[in-house]
Amino acid sequence: GVDLAKGARLPKVDIVGSRVWFDADGGVSGARTDLDERIGVEVKMPIFTSGALSANIAKAESQVEIAEARARSTEFKIKSGVQQAYMAAVSSYRQIDARKRAVEAALDAERTTRVGLDVGTVTTADWLESVRKRYGAERDYARERLSYLLALVQLKAAAGVLGREDMSRVELLLKFPEPGWPAQTSFQPVGDENYDAGATAAAP
């Protein structure tokens, strides 16, 4: 656009030609025939345009600057999106191990509370509270694993390399979790098979 606007200042050269055949059979001038053939070069030079050419050039140059600014903004957004997705994936990956240890600790606490319930040192309410905490730890662990999976998808999408195979992989992991990925919990308290059914809490 800038080159086109600047080109309006250049002279325009054109080839022009004409051919006229005149045939009169009488009249005041009498009978005559005439053939006029001309060919030449026509040159046009913009001399006075009231600043229109300069305005068009300035407009085209401003549009170039706008386009470059938009390109830089888009590049920055892409880089920022990739960095944020990467940091989210790294953070979620680091949280997974902590969530797993929290589940193990909640299981140990539930077992300890169950033993105390059997010997009469704790109440049923204490044991149910430990079961609730274990369920919460399992929920947080499963949620963090899924958050990590989502972060990986978002990272590939931000980098522009997300493909159909990736989405098929995610779908399989959600439908058929592999070992290590969160599966549906059994919602069975630890040692429930040896506990009086009347003292157990209703599981969802």
C-alpha positions as CSV (number, residue, x, y, z in Angstrom):
1,G,0.0,0.0,0.0
2,V,2.8,2.4,0.7
3,D,4.5,1.7,-2.6
4,L,1.2,2.1,-4.4
5,A,0.6,5.5,-2.7
6,K,4.1,6.7,-3.5
7,G,3.7,5.5,-7.1
8,A,1.0,8.1,-7.6
9,R,3.7,10.8,-7.6
10,L,5.5,9.3,-10.6
11,P,4.7,10.4,-14.2
12,K,2.4,8.1,-16.2
13,V,3.4,7.3,-19.7
14,D,1.0,6.0,-22.3
15,I,0.9,5.3,-26.0
16,V,-2.1,6.9,-27.8
17,G,-3.2,6.6,-31.4
18,S,-6.2,7.5,-33.6
19,R,-7.3,6.8,-37.2
20,V,-10.0,8.9,-38.9
21,W,-11.4,8.3,-42.3
22,F,-13.4,11.2,-43.9
23,D,-15.4,10.8,-47.1
24,A,-17.6,13.6,-48.5
25,D,-19.4,13.4,-51.9
26,G,-20.1,17.1,-52.2
27,G,-21.4,20.1,-50.4
28,V,-19.7,23.5,-49.9
29,S,-16.2,22.1,-49.8
30,G,-16.9,19.7,-52.7
31,A,-16.2,16.0,-52.9
32,R,-13.2,14.8,-51.1
33,T,-11.7,11.9,-49.1
34,D,-9.3,12.2,-46.2
35,L,-7.4,9.8,-43.9
36,D,-5.9,11.0,-40.7
37,E,-3.7,8.6,-38.7
38,R,-1.8,9.6,-35.6
39,I,0.3,7.9,-33.0
40,G,2.3,9.3,-30.1
41,V,3.3,9.2,-26.5
42,E,1.3,10.8,-23.7
43,V,2.9,11.8,-20.4
44,K,1.0,12.9,-17.3
45,M,2.7,14.4,-14.3
46,P,0.8,15.2,-11.1
47,I,1.8,18.8,-10.3
48,F,-0.9,20.1,-7.9
49,T,-3.0,17.7,-5.9
50,S,-3.8,19.8,-2.8
51,G,-1.7,17.5,-0.6
52,A,-3.9,14.4,-1.4
53,L,-0.8,12.3,-2.4
54,S,1.1,13.1,0.7
55,A,-2.0,12.4,2.8
56,N,-2.5,9.0,1.1
57,I,1.2,8.1,1.7
58,A,1.0,9.1,5.4
59,K,-2.2,7.0,5.7
60,A,-0.5,4.0,4.1
61,E,2.5,4.3,6.4
62,S,0.3,4.6,9.5
63,Q,-1.5,1.4,8.4
64,V,1.9,-0.3,8.2
65,E,2.7,0.7,11.7
66,I,-0.7,-0.5,13.0
67,A,-0.2,-3.9,11.3
68,E,3.3,-4.2,12.7
69,A,2.0,-3.3,16.2
70,R,-0.8,-5.9,15.9
71,A,1.8,-8.5,14.8
72,R,4.0,-7.8,17.8
73,S,1.0,-7.9,20.1
74,T,-0.1,-11.3,18.7
75,E,3.4,-12.6,19.1
76,F,3.6,-11.4,22.7
77,K,0.2,-13.0,23.4
78,I,1.3,-16.3,21.9
79,K,4.5,-16.4,23.9
80,S,2.8,-15.3,27.1
81,G,0.1,-18.0,26.6
82,V,2.7,-20.7,26.1
83,Q,4.7,-19.6,29.1
84,Q,1.6,-19.5,31.3
85,A,0.5,-23.0,30.1
86,Y,4.0,-24.3,30.7
87,M,4.2,-22.9,34.2
88,A,0.7,-24.3,35.0
89,A,1.8,-27.7,33.8
90,V,5.0,-27.6,35.9
91,S,3.2,-26.4,39.0
92,S,0.5,-29.0,38.6
93,Y,3.1,-31.7,38.1
94,R,4.9,-30.7,41.3
95,Q,1.6,-30.7,43.2
96,I,0.8,-34.3,42.2
97,D,3.5,-35.8,44.4
98,A,2.3,-33.7,47.4
99,R,-1.3,-34.7,46.8
100,K,-0.2,-38.3,46.6
101,R,1.6,-38.1,49.9
102,A,-1.5,-36.4,51.4
103,V,-3.5,-39.4,50.4
104,E,-1.0,-41.8,52.0
105,A,-1.0,-39.8,55.2
106,A,-4.8,-39.7,55.2
107,L,-4.9,-43.5,54.8
108,D,-2.5,-44.0,57.7
109,A,-4.6,-41.6,59.8
110,E,-7.7,-43.5,59.0
111,R,-6.1,-46.8,59.8
112,T,-4.9,-45.4,63.1
113,T,-8.3,-44.1,63.9
114,R,-9.9,-47.4,63.1
115,V,-7.7,-49.2,65.5
116,G,-8.6,-46.6,68.1
117,L,-12.2,-47.2,67.4
118,D,-11.8,-50.9,67.8
119,V,-10.1,-50.6,71.2
120,G,-12.5,-47.8,72.3
121,T,-10.1,-44.9,72.5
122,V,-11.9,-42.8,69.8
123,T,-15.5,-42.3,68.8
124,T,-17.3,-43.2,65.6
125,A,-17.5,-39.5,64.8
126,D,-13.7,-39.3,64.9
127,W,-13.3,-42.3,62.6
128,L,-15.9,-40.9,60.2
129,E,-14.0,-37.6,60.2
130,S,-10.8,-39.5,59.2
131,V,-12.7,-41.2,56.4
132,R,-14.0,-37.8,55.2
133,K,-10.5,-36.4,55.1
134,R,-9.2,-39.5,53.2
135,Y,-12.0,-39.0,50.6
136,G,-11.0,-35.3,50.4
137,A,-7.4,-36.2,49.9
138,E,-8.3,-38.7,47.1
139,R,-10.5,-36.1,45.5
140,D,-7.7,-33.5,45.6
141,Y,-5.2,-36.0,44.2
142,A,-7.5,-37.0,41.3
143,R,-8.3,-33.3,40.6
144,E,-4.6,-32.4,40.5
145,R,-3.9,-35.3,38.1
146,L,-6.7,-34.1,35.8
147,S,-5.5,-30.5,36.1
148,Y,-2.1,-31.6,34.9
149,L,-3.7,-33.4,32.0
150,L,-5.6,-30.3,31.1
151,A,-2.5,-28.1,31.5
152,L,-0.7,-30.4,29.0
153,V,-3.5,-30.0,26.5
154,Q,-3.6,-26.2,26.9
155,L,0.2,-26.1,26.5
156,K,0.1,-28.0,23.2
157,A,-2.8,-25.8,22.1
158,A,-0.9,-22.6,22.9
159,A,2.1,-23.9,21.1
160,G,0.0,-24.8,18.1
161,V,0.9,-28.5,18.1
162,L,-2.3,-30.0,19.5
163,G,-3.5,-32.8,17.3
164,R,-6.2,-35.3,17.0
165,E,-4.0,-38.0,18.5
166,D,-3.5,-35.9,21.6
167,M,-7.3,-35.5,22.1
168,S,-7.8,-39.2,21.5
169,R,-5.2,-40.0,24.2
170,V,-7.0,-37.7,26.6
171,E,-10.4,-39.3,25.9
172,L,-8.9,-42.7,26.5
173,L,-7.4,-41.6,29.8
174,L,-10.7,-40.2,31.0
175,K,-12.7,-43.3,30.0
176,F,-10.1,-45.9,30.9
177,P,-7.6,-44.5,33.4
178,E,-4.2,-46.2,33.3
179,P,-2.4,-47.2,36.5
180,G,-1.3,-44.1,38.3
181,W,-4.1,-42.0,36.9
182,P,-7.1,-41.3,39.1
183,A,-9.7,-44.0,39.0
184,Q,-13.1,-44.0,40.6
185,T,-12.8,-44.5,44.3
186,S,-14.5,-47.4,45.9
187,F,-15.8,-45.2,48.8
188,Q,-15.1,-48.0,51.2
189,P,-13.6,-47.1,54.6
190,V,-10.5,-48.9,55.5
191,G,-11.2,-52.3,57.2
192,D,-15.0,-51.9,56.7
193,E,-15.3,-55.6,56.0
194,N,-14.6,-56.3,59.6
195,Y,-16.6,-53.5,61.1
196,D,-20.2,-53.7,62.3
197,A,-22.4,-52.6,59.4
198,G,-24.6,-50.6,61.8
199,A,-21.7,-48.2,62.6
200,T,-20.7,-47.5,59.0
201,A,-21.6,-44.3,57.2
202,A,-23.7,-44.4,54.1
203,A,-21.4,-44.2,51.1
204,P,-22.5,-42.3,48.0
